[in-house]
Amino acid sequence: MFQGVVGINLDAKGRLAIPTKYRDELNIGPDSKLVLTSHPHRCLLLYPSEAWSPIRAQIMTFSSFDPKLSLWKRLLVGFAEEMELDGSGRILISASQRQFAGLEKRIMLVGQGSHFELWSESSWEKQISQFDEGPTNPPPGMENFAL
């Protein structure tokens, strides 16, 4: 399970070193692959390929005749790139993905259970600052949720 928030620097070539504590979970077996794709909130999603496969299969059922569904398919599958951790535990984030998510030097790696979100530091701060606006009611579906 991927959880926690970690700030990491991209190197000059656009490589991101995955923290050691997450590498074993991401790199399961000799043929393990990772999938990095985009999210409409302008972040990237990093999945182990086993977790991404059922999501991709569901996306591929979207009708190509529906403009909204096609847009989602283009975003989620069109930006998806399969990759492996290199010998130093890094992934290379393509220029198109970095541009889409506005990633520069500092990246926030945010655990989401089955995957990670990758945010630019400024975009992550904007996400978190939404809680600074005062008490908010939970969204629908969380009425019975308690901490």
C-alpha positions in Angstrom: 0.0 0.0 0.0 1.3 3.4 -1.0 0.8 6.1 1.5 2.6 9.3 2.7 3.8 12.4 1.1 7.5 12.8 0.1 9.2 15.8 -1.6 11.7 14.7 -4.3 13.9 16.5 -6.8 13.9 15.7 -10.5 17.4 15.5 -11.9 18.5 17.5 -15.0 17.4 14.6 -17.3 13.9 14.4 -15.9 14.5 11.3 -13.7 12.8 10.8 -10.4 14.4 8.6 -7.7 11.7 6.6 -6.0 12.3 6.4 -2.2 13.8 3.1 -1.1 10.9 2.3 1.1 8.6 2.1 -1.9 10.8 0.4 -4.4 10.1 -3.2 -3.4 6.4 -2.7 -3.7 6.7 -1.1 -7.1 9.3 -3.5 -8.4 7.6 -6.9 -7.8 9.5 -9.6 -9.8 12.0 -9.5 -12.6 9.5 -8.5 -15.3 7.8 -5.8 -13.3 6.7 -2.7 -15.1 5.3 0.6 -14.0 2.8 2.8 -15.8 2.9 6.5 -15.6 -0.1 8.4 -16.9 -1.9 11.7 -16.6 -4.8 12.8 -14.4 -7.3 15.6 -15.3 -6.2 17.5 -12.1 -2.8 18.1 -13.8 -0.8 15.6 -11.9 0.6 12.2 -12.9 -0.3 8.8 -11.7 2.3 6.0 -11.1 0.9 2.5 -10.9 2.4 -1.0 -10.8 1.3 -2.5 -14.1 -0.7 -5.1 -12.3 -2.8 -2.4 -10.7 -3.1 -0.4 -13.9 -4.2 -3.3 -16.1 -7.8 -3.5 -14.9 -8.2 0.3 -15.0 -6.9 0.4 -18.6 -9.3 -2.4 -19.6 -12.2 -0.4 -18.2 -11.1 2.8 -20.0 -10.8 0.8 -23.3 -14.5 0.1 -23.1 -15.3 3.8 -23.4 -17.1 4.6 -26.7 -14.9 6.4 -29.2 -18.1 8.2 -30.5 -18.7 10.0 -27.2 -16.6 13.2 -27.2 -16.2 13.3 -23.4 -15.3 9.7 -23.1 -12.9 10.0 -25.9 -11.2 12.9 -24.2 -10.8 10.8 -21.0 -9.4 7.9 -23.0 -6.9 10.2 -24.8 -5.8 11.6 -21.5 -5.5 8.4 -19.5 -4.4 5.9 -22.1 -2.8 8.4 -24.5 -0.3 9.7 -21.9 0.3 6.3 -20.4 3.9 5.1 -20.6 5.2 1.8 -19.5 8.6 1.9 -17.7 10.9 0.1 -15.3 13.0 1.3 -12.4 16.6 1.7 -13.5 19.5 0.3 -11.5 19.4 3.3 -9.2 15.6 3.1 -8.5 14.7 6.0 -10.9 12.1 6.5 -13.5 12.4 8.9 -16.5 9.4 11.2 -16.8 9.0 12.2 -20.4 9.0 15.9 -21.4 5.3 15.7 -22.5 4.3 14.3 -19.1 6.4 16.9 -17.2 4.8 19.7 -19.3 1.3 18.4 -18.8 1.7 18.3 -15.0 3.9 21.4 -14.8 6.7 19.5 -13.2 9.9 21.3 -12.7 12.6 20.6 -10.1 10.6 19.8 -7.0 8.0 17.0 -7.1 5.6 15.8 -4.4 5.0 12.0 -4.4 1.7 11.3 -2.7 0.6 7.8 -1.8 -3.0 6.9 -2.8 -3.2 3.2 -1.7 -2.8 1.4 -5.0 -0.7 4.1 -6.7 1.1 7.4 -6.4 0.2 10.9 -7.5 3.1 13.1 -8.7 2.5 16.8 -8.3 4.5 19.9 -8.9 5.3 21.4 -5.5 3.2 24.6 -6.3 0.2 22.6 -7.5 0.4 20.4 -4.4 0.4 23.4 -2.1 -2.7 24.7 -3.9 -4.4 21.4 -3.3 -3.6 21.4 0.4 -4.5 25.1 0.8 -8.1 24.3 0.0 -8.3 23.2 3.7 -7.2 26.7 4.8 -10.5 28.1 3.7 -12.2 26.9 6.8 -14.3 23.9 7.8 -15.8 22.0 5.0 -18.5 19.4 4.9 -17.4 16.1 3.5 -18.5 15.3 -0.1 -21.4 13.0 -0.8 -20.6 9.4 0.1 -18.7 10.4 3.2 -21.6 11.1 5.5 -20.9 8.2 7.8 -17.1 8.5 7.7 -15.3 9.1 11.0 -11.7 9.4 12.0 
